[in-house]
């Protein structure tokens, strides 16, 4: 049985850990020194590969 993550400060703790893990995978694959746009593109590929929907650079009015 898969253990549940318990965090009161995260709305979606499982998803949060998964997304952070993707960021680490992208950085491990590309390494340091690339432009932000390069990391963004690689992260978008990772999200698509794992069937996550997302919006690119969407503005949120506060």
C-alpha positions as MATLAB code, in Angstrom:
seq = 'XXXXXXXXXXXXXXXXXXXXXXXXXXXXXXXXXXXXXXXXXXXXXXXXXXXXXXXXXXXXXX';
ca = [
       0.000    0.000    0.000;
       1.282    3.458   -0.964;
       1.975    5.699    2.069;
       0.053    8.971    2.259;
       1.932   12.231    2.576;
       0.739   14.366    5.454;
       1.266   18.124    5.216;
      -1.222   20.631    6.581;
       0.368   23.529    4.677;
      -0.079   21.954    1.209;
      -3.438   21.717   -0.526;
      -2.280   18.859   -2.774;
       0.780   17.304   -1.091;
       1.103   14.280   -3.415;
       0.919   16.472   -6.520;
       3.299   19.023   -5.003;
       5.954   16.390   -4.316;
       5.473   14.948   -7.794;
       5.921   18.348   -9.487;
       9.002   19.153   -7.416;
      10.396   15.756   -8.369;
       9.903   16.611  -12.043;
      11.841   19.850  -11.534;
      14.746   17.910  -10.017;
      14.647   15.394  -12.877;
      14.803   18.206  -15.438;
      17.733   19.844  -13.664;
      19.556   16.525  -13.282;
      19.081   15.853  -16.997;
      20.104   19.312  -18.246;
      22.547   20.379  -15.564;
      23.341   23.969  -14.579;
      23.915   26.978  -16.798;
      20.939   26.947  -19.151;
      18.482   29.778  -19.704;
      15.188   29.837  -17.835;
      13.361   29.267  -21.120;
      15.307   26.032  -21.677;
      14.280   24.720  -18.252;
      10.681   25.816  -18.879;
      10.548   23.899  -22.156;
      12.046   20.783  -20.580;
       9.615   21.003  -17.656;
       6.697   21.335  -20.092;
       7.877   18.177  -21.856;
       8.055   16.395  -18.492;
       4.502   17.498  -17.636;
       3.139   16.330  -20.998;
       5.001   13.026  -20.695;
       3.287   12.446  -17.346;
      -0.182   13.526  -18.561;
      -0.429   16.793  -16.610;
      -2.345   19.715  -18.099;
      -0.843   23.173  -17.710;
      -0.931   26.737  -19.029;
       2.237   28.473  -20.152;
       3.004   31.863  -18.548;
      -0.585   32.588  -17.567;
      -1.114   35.909  -15.768;
      -3.074   35.831  -12.531;
      -4.608   39.112  -11.404;
      -4.626   39.584   -7.663;
];
